[in-house]
Each structure stands twice: as structure tokens, then as C-alpha cells.
Amino acid sequence: MSALSAFAVPVPVFTPDATINEVGERMLQADLANALSVAVVNAAGVPVGMISRHQLNDIFMKKFGRDLFGNRPVSDFMRTDVLSVEMDSSLSAAASFITANMHFPLSEDFVITENGRYLGMGAVLHLLGAMEQQMTRNVADLNRAYTQLASSQAQLVQSEKMAALGQMVAGVAHEINTPLGYVNNNVEMVREFFAQMQFILQAHEQLAATLLSPDATDVDIAECLAAVDDMKADLDFTQWFSDLDQLFNDTFYGVEQISELVTGLKNFSRLDQSPTDNVSLNDCVENALLIGRNTLKYKVEVLKRLGDLPQIRCAASQINQVLLNLLTNAAQAIEDRGYILIKTWCDDRMAYVSVQDTGCGIPPESLRRIFDPFYTTKPVGEGTGLGLSISFKIIQQHNGHIRVASEVGKGTRFVLALPLTSIAVPLSAVA
């Protein structure tokens, strides 16, 4: 059923040879009390004109108007550019046509046709009212769609962040296992040391008990002294305690490395802090390097030229995510061995981070699309195509910008720019 069919009121029509008096008398009938105009149709039922109540009033209000014009055919006075729409037109198309062609002040209705033949009259105000209701429904639908889109966007950002962290898990586990391994070995060696010390302590306790016993003989005392001497014979206590001190130092160093990695993970996600905070971009660089260390260290030499930067207001976890994504991409672009140069600096308005690699570079046709969602040159299963798109959005939401330059065979350089004074506007539900 057409949306316009509800507006089609079967108002009586007139032929072109009907007189003005006939039309005027008919317009005074009760069933046409709300009609602003009527249609004039030919013998085939096709509308050829319209005449409005306003036009009739102008005619009859003239001096001797009824006598001069009353018996003339309506075709002499009708509007020939018929304001008509086909019944199968959409509400929006009909409303656009009517509002573009109706006269002001509003003094006529519009004709509804079916296959070009007269079907009925429609009230302009009813059509515009229906359009207003439809627009209200459309706005509600758009609001729901926007809410769903915002939720989906937040989920995509979080998914990409988890994917980036997932790529780092094996590396971080290896980084933790290395110091954890020698911490465990050192603890085992300390346990053995204290086991031997326990035996020596027990021998001394036995010697002391023998010396204090009134029943002890010289032979008993000699045997206890011999047992103590045997235990001490192969021990160099000076070297032993020196080794023990070194074991403790190595253990503390390993624990500090583990603590550093855990702190880096916490700073990367910032789960225990507010979404935005005053942070240093240099700290974000160090956190990203710490998390990505295992990915970088086997084939990449990282060169750092970090300038003096003021703290800026930003969502640190998101900036960490962007930097980790750039570092990971840079490492993947380097096939054998290469360099990544990271620079930070600032001017009066912006703080900058540059990540430049000596990798394979990006072809011009791909460079134009690298920030498009789901675009990736990686094999299926190795990339979502969301990393750079989300990174671009994150920097944009922070009122900053990101630019890239690349040359095939020589490398790629990304530059992030973030405002020094503007408060960040991070993506919702991400931090």
C-alpha cells in the first residue's frame, strides 16, 4: 500500500467547460468545506488544471465579478501547472516536490494521480505533518544506529588493542621467563647453601652439647671436633659469602626486571587510572618499547633521540596503543636487520613523535589507503587492517594529526602531532 494513498480524498472534479458559478456553488457544499482547491480533469480523467477557493474569492469579490465572470468556463482561470504527485511516490519525494512548487500563502491542495489519472486530492499540511512524524522516527532510528555504531567502534578499538597485546604476550612471557629462570636457579643455590649451613650448625650444636655434658669424655669431644673440622675442610667461607652476596644481587636484578615489565604492562593499559591524565610522550615511548622489546630485539636496533617535552593531557593507554602499533609495523617491515629511529620534540603548539624504520617501504597505491578500515597488505590471518585506522582515529580524537612518508626499499616514517594545551577527547569506552 502506497504511503500517499492515505492522503487521497476523493474530492469531486470538474471538466474544463464547467462554469465559475458551478464551481463556486459546489465549493460551498459541506463535503468541500475543508477543501482548498479542486481539480479540473479532461475526458480521460487526466488532471489538466486546478482552481482554488482563493482564486474564486478573488473573482467573486471583484465588482460585478459574478455577472462578468460567473458564466465563463473554469479553464479560463485554472492553474494549468498542476501540483500533482503519483500515488507510488515516497513521502519524502512528494514533500520535496510540493514544497518546491506550492504558492505562499498556502491556498491550494495537491492532486494525487495513479498512472497519470486523477485519484483524489491531498492536503499539503497533512503531508508535511506526516513528513515531520517520519523525520522524528528517522531521527530516533539514527540515534539508535549512532549508539550501536559508537558501541561497535569501541568494541573494534578494544579488539584491536587486545590483538596488539596478544601479539606481545609471547614476547613479554619470554622477557619475564628469562630473569625468572635465573632467579629460580639462584634461589635453589641459596637453598643448597643453607642446607649445608644447617648441617654445620647441627655439628656445632652437638659439639656444644658434648662440651657441656658432665659425662662427656675426651674421646667424645675429639670426635665432635673432628666432625666439625671435616665439614669445614672443603669450605671457603669468604668465597662462599661473596658468592652468596652475588646471588642476592642477581636475584634482586631479576626481580627488578620482572617488576619493570609488569609496570610497563600496567602503564600500557592504564587500567587503574582515569582515561585522561597528564603524561609525558617520552614515557609512552618507553612503555611501548618495553612491551614490544621481544619483537624488536632480534632484528632491530632502536635509536632514541628523545627531547625535553612538557606533559600533555591525553589518554595514555591509547597513545601507548598507537606507538606499539607503529613499532610493531616497523619491525614487521624490516625483513632481516635494520634500524628504528624514534624522535620526540615540540614547538609552541604541538608535541611530536617520529617513528622511522629502514624497512621495505609502502608502495604509493597502498600509501593512500593505509588509514582505511580493514585495509591490510598482510596475509590472511596476520592482520586485521584496523591498527592504523584506529591509530588515526585516536590521534584525531586527541585534536592531533598523523602523517606518513614512505619510499619503497628505503623505509617509512610516521609522525604524530599532539597539542600541548588542548584536552584530549578520547574514544568512549576504550581506556
C-alpha positions in Angstrom: 0.0 0.0 0.0 1.4 3.4 -1.0 2.2 5.9 1.7 0.2 8.6 -0.3 -2.9 6.5 -0.6 -3.9 7.6 2.9 -4.0 11.3 1.8 -6.1 10.7 -1.4 -9.5 12.3 -0.6 -12.0 11.6 -3.4 -12.9 15.3 -3.9 -15.4 15.9 -6.9 -13.7 17.2 -10.0 -14.8 19.5 -12.8 -14.5 19.4 -16.6 -12.8 22.3 -18.3 -16.1 23.7 -19.6 -17.7 23.9 -16.1 -18.6 27.5 -15.3 -17.1 29.5 -12.5 -20.6 29.8 -10.9 -20.9 26.0 -10.9 -17.6 25.5 -9.3 -18.3 28.3 -6.7 -21.6 26.8 -5.7 -20.1 23.3 -5.4 -17.3 24.7 -3.2 -20.0 25.9 -0.7 -21.2 22.4 -0.1 -20.5 20.9 3.3 -18.4 18.0 1.9 -15.9 20.5 0.4 -15.8 22.8 3.5 -12.1 21.8 4.1 -11.0 21.7 0.5 -8.6 24.5 -0.5 -8.8 23.6 -4.2 -10.4 21.2 -6.7 -9.0 19.5 -9.8 -10.1 20.0 -13.4 -9.8 16.8 -15.5 -10.3 16.0 -19.1 -12.5 13.2 -20.5 -9.7 10.7 -20.0 -9.5 11.5 -16.3 -6.2 13.3 -16.6 -5.8 16.4 -14.5 -5.3 19.5 -16.7 -5.7 22.2 -14.1 -6.6 23.3 -10.6 -8.7 26.1 -9.2 -8.6 27.2 -5.6 -11.1 28.7 -3.2 -8.7 31.7 -3.0 -9.0 32.2 -6.8 -12.8 32.0 -6.7 -12.9 34.6 -3.9 -10.8 36.9 -5.9 -13.3 36.5 -8.8 -16.5 37.0 -6.8 -15.1 39.9 -4.8 -14.5 42.0 -7.9 -17.2 44.5 -8.7 -19.8 42.7 -10.8 -17.5 39.7 -10.7 -20.3 37.1 -10.6 -22.0 38.8 -13.5 -18.9 39.3 -15.6 -17.1 36.0 -15.0 -19.6 33.6 -13.4 -20.7 32.0 -16.7 -17.2 31.7 -18.1 -15.5 28.3 -18.2 -13.2 27.3 -15.4 -10.5 26.6 -18.0 -10.1 30.4 -18.4 -9.0 30.8 -14.8 -7.5 27.5 -13.6 -3.8 26.9 -12.8 -2.5 24.8 -15.6 0.7 23.7 -14.0 -1.0 21.1 -11.9 0.5 20.4 -8.5 0.3 16.6 -8.7 2.2 13.6 -7.5 1.9 9.9 -8.3 0.4 7.7 -5.7 3.5 5.4 -5.6 5.8 8.3 -4.8 7.6 8.2 -1.4 6.6 10.7 1.3 10.0 12.4 1.1 9.8 12.8 -2.7 6.2 14.1 -2.6 7.0 16.5 0.2 10.1 17.8 -1.7 8.1 18.4 -4.9 5.2 20.0 -3.1 7.3 22.4 -1.0 9.3 23.4 -4.1 6.2 24.2 -6.2 3.4 25.3 -3.9 2.5 29.0 -3.6 2.5 31.1 -0.5 0.4 31.9 1.3 -0.8 28.3 1.3 -4.1 28.4 -0.7 -4.4 25.1 -2.5 -4.2 21.3 -2.1 -2.3 18.9 -4.4 -3.6 16.3 -6.8 -2.8 12.6 -6.3 -2.7 10.5 -9.5 -2.4 6.9 -10.4 -0.8 6.2 -13.8 -1.5 9.8 -14.6 -5.2 9.7 -13.9 -7.0 11.6 -11.2 -7.3 9.7 -7.9 -8.0 12.3 -5.3 -6.8 15.5 -3.5 -4.3 15.7 -0.7 -3.8 18.3 1.9 -0.4 19.9 2.0 -0.5 20.3 5.8 -1.3 16.6 6.2 1.6 15.6 4.0 4.0 17.9 5.9 2.7 16.6 9.2 3.3 13.1 8.1 6.8 14.0 7.0 7.5 15.6 10.4 6.5 12.3 12.1 8.6 10.3 9.7 11.6 12.6 10.3 11.1 12.1 14.1 11.1 8.4 13.6 14.2 8.7 11.3 16.0 10.8 14.0 15.2 8.1 16.6 16.5 5.4 14.2 19.6 7.4 13.6 20.2 7.9 17.3 19.9 4.2 17.8 22.1 3.5 14.9 24.7 6.0 16.2 24.6 4.4 19.6 25.2 1.0 18.1 27.9 2.4 15.9 29.6 4.0 18.8 29.4 0.7 20.7 30.8 -1.2 17.7 33.5 1.3 17.3 34.5 1.0 20.9 34.5 -2.8 20.6 36.6 -2.6 17.5 39.1 -0.4 19.2 39.3 -2.7 22.2 39.6 -5.7 20.0 42.5 -4.2 18.1 44.1 -3.3 21.4 43.7 -6.8 22.6 45.1 -8.1 19.3 48.1 -5.8 19.7 48.6 -7.0 23.3 48.0 -10.6 22.1 50.9 -10.3 19.7 53.1 -9.1 22.6 52.1 -11.8 25.1 54.6 -14.4 23.9 57.4 -11.8 23.8 56.5 -10.5 27.3 56.3 -14.0 28.6 59.8 -14.7 27.3 61.1 -11.5 28.8 59.7 -12.4 32.1 60.8 -16.1 31.9 64.5 -15.1 31.4 65.0 -13.2 34.7 62.6 -15.6 36.4 64.7 -18.5 35.3 67.9 -17.3 36.9 66.0 -16.0 40.0 64.7 -19.6 40.4 68.3 -21.0 39.9 69.7 -18.5 42.4 67.0 -19.4 45.0 67.9 -23.1 44.5 71.6 -22.4 45.1 70.8 -20.4 48.2 68.7 -23.3 49.5 71.6 -25.7 49.0 73.9 -23.2 50.8 71.5 -23.1 53.8 71.2 -26.9 53.8 74.9 -27.2 54.2 74.9 -24.5 56.9 72.2 -26.4 58.7 74.4 -29.5 58.9 77.4 -27.4 60.1 75.1 -25.7 62.7 73.9 -29.1 63.9 77.5 -30.3 64.2 78.4 -27.2 66.3 75.3 -27.7 68.4 76.4 -31.3 69.0 79.9 -30.1 70.0 78.4 -27.5 72.4 76.2 -30.2 74.0 79.2 -32.5 74.4 81.4 -29.9 76.0 78.6 -29.0 78.4 77.8 -32.6 79.3 79.4 -33.8 82.6 79.5 -37.3 81.2 81.5 -36.4 78.1 84.9 -37.9 77.7 87.9 -36.6 75.9 87.2 -39.1 73.1 83.6 -37.8 72.7 84.9 -34.2 72.4 87.6 -35.2 70.0 85.1 -36.9 67.8 82.8 -33.8 67.7 85.7 -31.6 66.9 86.8 -33.9 64.1 83.2 -33.9 62.6 83.1 -30.1 62.6 86.6 -29.9 61.0 85.5 -32.4 58.3 82.5 -30.3 57.4 84.6 -27.1 57.2 87.5 -28.7 55.4 86.1 -28.2 51.9 84.5 -24.8 52.5 85.9 -21.4 51.8 83.5 -19.2 53.9 85.0 -16.0 52.5 84.3 -17.1 48.9 81.1 -18.7 49.9 79.6 -15.5 51.4 80.9 -13.5 48.4 79.1 -15.8 46.1 76.0 -15.6 48.2 76.1 -11.8 48.0 76.4 -12.0 44.2 73.5 -14.4 44.1 71.3 -12.0 46.1 72.3 -9.1 43.8 71.5 -11.1 40.7 68.2 -12.2 42.2 67.2 -8.6 43.0 68.2 -7.5 39.5 65.9 -10.2 38.0 63.0 -9.2 40.2 63.5 -5.6 39.2 63.4 -6.6 35.5 60.1 -8.5 36.2 58.7 -5.6 38.1 59.7 -3.3 35.2 57.8 -5.4 32.7 54.7 -5.6 35.0 54.8 -1.9 35.5 55.1 -1.4 31.7 52.1 -3.6 31.1 50.1 -1.6 33.7 51.2 1.7 32.2 50.3 0.4 28.7 46.7 -0.4 29.7 46.3 2.2 32.5 43.6 0.0 34.0 44.0 1.7 37.4 43.8 5.3 36.2 41.4 7.7 34.7 41.0 7.8 30.9 42.9 11.0 30.5 45.9 12.2 32.5 48.9 14.5 32.3 51.7 12.3 30.9 55.0 12.6 29.0 55.1 11.3 25.5 58.7 10.1 26.3 57.2 7.8 29.0 54.7 6.5 26.4 57.6 5.7 24.1 59.5 3.9 26.8 56.4 1.9 27.7 55.7 0.9 24.1 59.4 -0.1 23.7 59.3 -2.2 26.9 56.2 -4.1 25.8 57.5 -4.6 22.3 61.0 -5.4 23.3 60.9 -9.1 22.4 59.6 -8.3 18.9 62.2 -5.7 18.3 65.4 -7.1 19.8 66.2 -9.9 17.4 66.4 -7.9 14.3 66.0 -4.2 15.1 68.4 -1.7 16.7 66.3 1.1 18.3 67.8 4.5 18.2 66.3 7.1 20.6 66.5 10.9 20.4 64.0 12.0 23.0 63.8 15.7 23.5 62.6 17.6 26.6 58.8 17.6 26.5 56.2 19.1 28.8 53.4 16.8 29.9 50.3 16.8 27.9 46.7 15.9 28.7 45.9 12.6 26.9 44.6 9.1 27.3 48.0 7.4 27.8 46.7 3.9 27.2 45.5 4.9 23.7 48.8 6.7 22.9 50.7 3.6 24.0 48.5 1.6 21.7 49.3 3.8 18.8 53.0 3.8 19.4 53.1 0.0 19.9 51.2 -0.4 16.6 53.7 1.8 14.8 56.7 -0.1 16.4 55.2 -3.5 15.5 54.5 -2.4 11.9 58.1 -1.1 11.6 59.6 -4.3 12.9 57.5 -6.4 10.5 58.6 -4.2 7.6 62.2 -5.0 8.3 62.9 -8.3 6.7 66.5 -9.1 8.1 68.2 -6.5 10.1 67.5 -2.8 10.4 67.0 0.3 12.5 64.1 2.2 14.0 64.7 5.8 14.9 62.4 7.3 17.5 62.5 11.1 18.0 60.4 13.4 20.1 60.3 17.2 20.1 57.9 20.1 20.5 57.2 23.6 19.3 55.0 26.3 20.8 51.8 24.4 20.0 52.4 20.7 19.4 54.4 17.8 20.8 55.7 15.4 18.1 56.8 11.7 18.0 58.5 10.4 14.9 58.9 6.6 14.2 61.2 5.9 11.3 62.3 2.5 10.0 64.6 1.1 7.4 62.1 -1.5 6.2 60.7 -2.4 2.8 58.6 0.8 2.5 55.0 1.2 1.3 54.0 1.4 -2.4 52.2 4.7 -3.4 48.9 2.8 -4.2 48.9 1.3 -0.7 50.1 4.5 1.0 46.9 6.3 0.0 44.8 3.6 1.8 46.7 2.6 4.9 44.4 4.5 7.2 41.2 2.9 5.6 39.4 0.5 7.9 40.2 -3.2 7.2 42.8 -2.4 4.6 45.9 -4.5 5.0 48.7 -5.9 2.9 49.5 -8.7 5.3 48.4 -12.3 4.5 45.0 -13.5 5.7 45.1 -14.2 9.5 48.1 -11.9 10.2 46.4 -8.6 10.3 43.0 -7.1 10.9 43.5 -3.9 8.9 42.3 -1.9 11.8 45.6 -0.9 13.5 46.4 2.2 11.5 42.8 3.2 11.1 42.2 3.1 14.8 45.5 4.9 15.4 44.5 7.7 13.0 41.1 8.0 14.8 42.8 8.1 18.3 45.1 10.9 17.3 42.3 12.8 15.6 40.1 12.4 18.7 43.0 14.0 20.7 42.9 17.0 18.4 46.1 16.0 16.8 47.2 14.6 13.4 49.3 11.8 12.0 51.2 11.9 8.7 53.3 9.4 6.8 56.0 9.4 4.2 57.5 6.2 2.6 59.8 5.1 -0.1 59.9 1.6 -1.4 63.1 -0.2 -0.5 64.2 2.6 1.9 61.7 2.8 4.7 58.8 4.6 6.3 58.3 7.5 8.7 55.2 8.2 10.8 54.9 11.5 12.7 52.4 12.0 15.4 51.5 15.5 16.5 49.5 16.2 19.7 48.5 19.6 21.0 50.3 20.9 24.2 47.3 22.6 25.7 44.1 21.0 24.3 42.3 18.5 26.5 42.1 15.1 24.8 38.8 13.8 23.6 39.4 10.0 23.6 37.2 7.4 22.1 34.5 6.4 24.5 34.7 3.2 26.5 38.3 2.5 25.4 40.5 3.3 28.3 
